[in-house]
Amino acid sequence: LSKQKAQRYEAVKWVLVFAIGVCTGLVGLFVDFFVRLFTQLKFQVVQSSVEECTEKGCLALSLLELLGFNLTFVFLASLLVLIQPVAAGSGIPEIKCYLNGVKVPGVVRLRTVVCKATGVLFSVAGGLFVGKEGPMIHSGAVVGAGLPQFQSISLRKIQFNFPYFRSDRDKRDFVSAGAAAGVAAAFGAPIGGTLFSLEEGSSFWNQGLTWKVLFCSMAATFTLNFFRSGIQFGSWGSFQLPGLLNFGEFKCSESDKKCHLWTAVDLGFFILMGIVGGLLGATFNCLNKRLAKYRMRNVHPKPKLVRVLESLLVSLTTTVVVFVASMVLGECRQMSSSRHSGNDTLSLQDISEDVNSSIKTFFCPNETYNDMATLFFNPQESAILQLFHQEGTFSPVTLSLFFLLYFLLSCWTYGISVPSGLFVPSLLCGAAFGRLVANLLKSYIGLDHIYSGTFALIGAAAFLGGVVRMTISLTVILIESTNEITYGLPIMITLMVAKWTGDFFNKGIYDIHVNLRGVPLLEWETGVEMDKLRASDIMEPNLTYVYPHTRIQSLVSILRTTVHHAFPVVTENRGNEREFMKGNQLISNNIKFKKSSILTRAGEQRKRSQSMKSYPSSELRNMCDEHIATEEPPEKEDLLQQMLERRYTPYPNLYPDQSPSEEWTMEERFRPLTFHGLILRSQLVTLLDRGVCYSESQSSASQPRLSHAEMSEDYPRYPDIHDLDLTLLNPRMIVDVTPYMNPSPFTVSPNTHVSQVFNLFRTMGLRHLPVVNAVGEVVGIITRHNLTHEFLQARLRQHYQTI
């Protein structure tokens, strides 16, 4: 039966992974369809208006029309972010945090994906310098988190009895698959998506996940491809448009025999471009970080309307700059006279026609076009295709101005409260830089053999690599987007150089935003100097724990007065207490370390008593008021024997009335505690909620048993202890936690090096790591907080001071 169950579980997982891919592809289709619709509508109206007003001299009217469209769209995008603030930005930092093990509130909710997908189509259609690719990754991750749950907070009535995948680990796997599907749909790069999820996203990965994630990415790519090809070309099932962003095919024209896509000589230029791209990326990140800090100080504390006004200000500035630059700074360039010969491939002709159809002739006589307007008055994807494939030239002055304006405005835009991606603006910015380099090499150095499209692509890779610092996944995404494997080596070298150059100055943009939010993200490894520290130096020695058999009053007190996510289950080891107190250096250090905290025990006790008075049982209220001191039972009574006679489990609670929350002497505070396991807060709350307990007069065998499905029924939103109605429970009843605790969690010795602790914590996806000494006594606990870079640095300084 168990084998059948396992097979069914695996089959359901594959079906869900496919469903996540299909749904992510459909989200991409929805975004793309409406962006295309709104953008075409806007540019048709504005273009006809500009052409009319050029003759009549009413260009201000055209600018007002453009402003009307852009401000309306951006206003709608900002309103959606007000509804769900976590929908702002690209969403990649949030998903990175989630996959690292940090729960960001609301990051994978249904409302988030609705606001994100709808908001990004308005912010892209509103002419802001943002892309729709980053939000696609977030949207895919939300689909991955929500679909296998078959329930939603936003739609409470939709509830299916679906008992599978009720754990954080399963949910994380599906989020990894969804994020990969988002990349695959955005770029038509299923392998790149899988590698993105592995490199940037997931902290915890297993072999079986790789194949499922790739399958999910394939499903997303082909769903999007199938529908887009059908809707745009009417040829259903032809699969001509792999992703939202397609770079087209790079090919020299048949007539030009000297032309090569790239040569060995060009590699030197590519390395230099990588260095410049790294420097530009580091500058972009530095400026954006300062802007983000300014926003956190001056914009975020103010009323939410201020954020909307900031978005509108950015939109207004962007629109005016685009309009004025196109009208005033553009140059009229000769259209390319060379046409492709008949034996070219169909797709190349399509690309060529698409490129030529998006040329803008504002203010220019016949057979010439306005190069600046061609870049600014097109959707960003068309502008990238222009820079990659337009055979005509863009003047160096136009490219320089375009790069400068785009660089500054996209840096200002990333971080305002609209859903916004960074991939496409970075690619466009970098493509302009690459095309400028190609122009300069052709015009001033006389290198006629070079292919401008290659330099535009390498420039795009260099700048994007300098900003986001991704390596292998970005290489594969760009190779898959160009369908040209010969570009593999130059792209890889450029990205490596750009990353190394940028890392010399600062971190990637996503890491910067994660740090600014103060998220305790765990890096891949600790520094070498951290090995001077041991587990005992970084652990939290002040434990809150529960006994295997604990009274309800103690459990409620502990849960109400702490926020810990898990508690060690212990029994008191009174036998070797004196030796322990004398000989154990670690404990004597703990006593020194804790003298100050012991002094505040009375204040804590008062707080706990107050908390207990809110407990709805009159019996307990009286107990709190009177504060009955617990008397120690006489030594002669063999309590263990009594308990065994009453058929207790092998975990005796020697003092059922004495909970760890009472005021103890110094010696009692550090009594040796034999470790038996870990129990989660969610499990304790579920046990109290379901009334799982037994009375003193009975044995623990009479306690009701809950199955695993019943324990995880409320996942992922367990009830809060303060919301439980405990009037029907007698506070003197006892809860046996042993059937529900984890009896064999990962543990470490107090002398374990910090690097080993870190690797165990990171690779196994842990949240708690008990520190247990050689005789099985728990002496501390390590959580994510104890492994953050700041905490470790502080402890290292402390360590040097004590030396």
Secondary structure, 3 states (H helix, E strand, C coil): CHHHHHHHHHHHHHHHHHHHHHHHHHHHHHHHHHHHHHHHHHHHHHHHHHHHHHHHCCHHHHHHHHHHHHHHHHHHHHHHHHHCHHHCECCHHHHHHHHHCCCCCCCCCHHHHHHHHHHHHHHHHCCCCCECHHHHHHHHHHHHHHHHHCECCCCCCCECCCCCCCCHHHHHHHHHHHHHHHHHHHHCCHHHHHHHHHHHHCCCCCHHHHHHHHHHHHHHHHHHHHHHHHHHHCCCCCCCCCCCCCCCCCCCCCCCCCCCCCCHHHHHHHHHHHHHHHHHHHHHHHHHHHHHHHHHHHCCCCCCHHHHHHHHHHHHHHHHHHHHHHHHHCCEEECCCCCCCCCCCHHHHHHHHHHHHCCCCCCCCCCEEEHHHHHHCCCHHHHHHHHHHCCCCCCHHHHHHHHHHHHHHHHHHCCCCCECECHHHHHHHHHHHHHHHHHHHHHHHCCCCCCHHHHHHHHHHHHHHHHHCCCHHHHHHHHHHHCCHHHHHHHHHHHHHHHHHHHCCCCCHHHHHHHHCCCCCCCCCCCHHHHHCEHHHHCECCCCCECCEEEHHHHHHHHHHCCCCEEEEEEECCCCHHHHHHHCHHHHHHHHHHHHHHHCHHHHHHHHHHHHHCCCCHHHHHHHHHCCCCCCCCCCCCHHHHHHHCCCCCCCCCCCCCCCCCCCCHHHHCCCEEEEEEEEHHHHHHHHHCCCCECCCCCHHHCCCCCHHHHCCCCCCCCCHHHCCCCCCCCCCEEECCCCCECCCCCECCCCEHHHHHHHHHHHCCCEEEEECCCCEEEEEEEHHHHCHHHHHHHHHHHHHHC
